[in-house]
Amino acid sequence: MLNHKTLFITGSSRGIGKAIALRAARDGANIVIVAKTREPHPKLPGTIFTAAEEIERAGGQALPLAVDIRDADAVKAAVEKAAAHFGGIDILVNNASAINLSGTSDTSVKRFDLMHQINTRGTFVCVQACLPNLQQSANPHVLMLSPPLNMAARWFGPHVAYTMAKYGMSMCVLGMAEEFRSAGIAFNALWPRTAIATAAVRNLLGGGEAVKHSRKPEIVADAAYAILCRDSRACTGNFFIDEDVLRAEGRSDFRGYQVDPDLAPEALLPDFFL
């Protein structure tokens, strides 16, 4: 159902962003790969160019663009280039994110600024730049990879700076869904029920053992696909959980998404904010 649709996906050179791109590519979608990695990173797999190769092998068309979403002018230029190349933009996926789980005393101002510039400000900038094209689409969607808003102190206390930055993305969903409801542009959030096997989990949340107790990025990608295929006028302002989306699609067995399929589901690591 995403055949010939154009998706502008931030942070799509690896992890969840790339998994969403590959799922859409299987329909023959056009994917704008928006990420910073042009050259191989010693600790992180993939570049915008290797992602483009995978997307095209999967059946999609790819446009790799090296963009730092903290640079509003660069984002605007990327949107213009993508729209000219593919004839418009139908879907924006705000996946790019920075994480640091330090407490207040240990969070440098530089790290605080990085998280807010990428997570909250970057999300706002990308939406603003894509709006003229989304308004011309028949079924426009904006999807944030951000958590449900929950003002419980337990989610702020250990890492207030990170929580503020991620909730900033979710607040964009809350406000923009209402602002653009009459225009028919859908704004939704998607968050995983469990930890997802990404570089962040491996490097920040427990290494290989944490990865073993995680699910693969494909569960988020399949949930995102289901959301993006829905009628934008009937599906907006939601804070979706990946597992719940797939249950609504008739799925009940998620063991195939586990990194270790032999683990009992209750042994999986729950994600933050749930």
Steps between C-alpha positions, in 0.01 A plus 500: 500500500801730509587443136630826346458682833798711608624468858742750654656304788749651742764279657442236234854377438461232770276356770129570519510772234657267247259219590204731431660599169550139396142406586367784285747412223342157469189681372709694248510823701744788447723549803689818584780387733575792731799440729850627570707188433678524166808302602505176705501559875734286713224411748180536299401295194380650174510823302239682295647330193494142633142562615413621149638179351288289736187702427541461126563126535174482699308657211496870583662811360751677724636850528781516759550850644762588759316736734544616858142577606632760746565716191164642394633628168645157418166336580313744278746438215465122544121522488514709184743256337289200600178655376659593170649151460187300584225752424393567857507360854213293642639383834743637756648263758681680781724223626834676558570530871778559752508322835689558824372349822703710744352675799491876528846545652664279239327636190721756330336803342645383169326163534176667616505724194576208267198301619263794477635617165464157341194360674265793555633778278598264217153349499339846483736616226436191285123534535513868410713433192282212376162665555458657154553160338289309754212737431507387135495127583187285477574318827764696695649356817756617756625235740719573803701226666417631845324378815153555639485810718507392864567758768591241764812613687666159456564578133664834575704435813784283360558696175298820494684653202440197275137468605436867425653462155301187409178639643558808286453278196178361648373847580541581130265210428247624753497855367549444129235228476248757616647786297492307173193283561286698257777483238495120518867460597543220752740542792564190710764360734631144512697340782619142564365282779843347555861597449599488132833358383672819387840657554356705786397187690834333437711804587297663777259253654691181573694371202447159346290369788253787461484438125422132566198609706374736228285481191618577148432839336264328256219496757503880510527513120197275451299708746608822328398356163153415633454856631627667183257301285200627696275789397673812628168671573386213721830423674662794674601609849581148618784376720540149366692205648646265238353181644152652534503618138584151378237340723244729338626367164426143615846402623541317831833316483804729524764239576641530149599859578713398798877502465494175702178319407550250782453760773164520672327828401497613863882483499523783246618840619215752516571832336506837676183700563260200512 
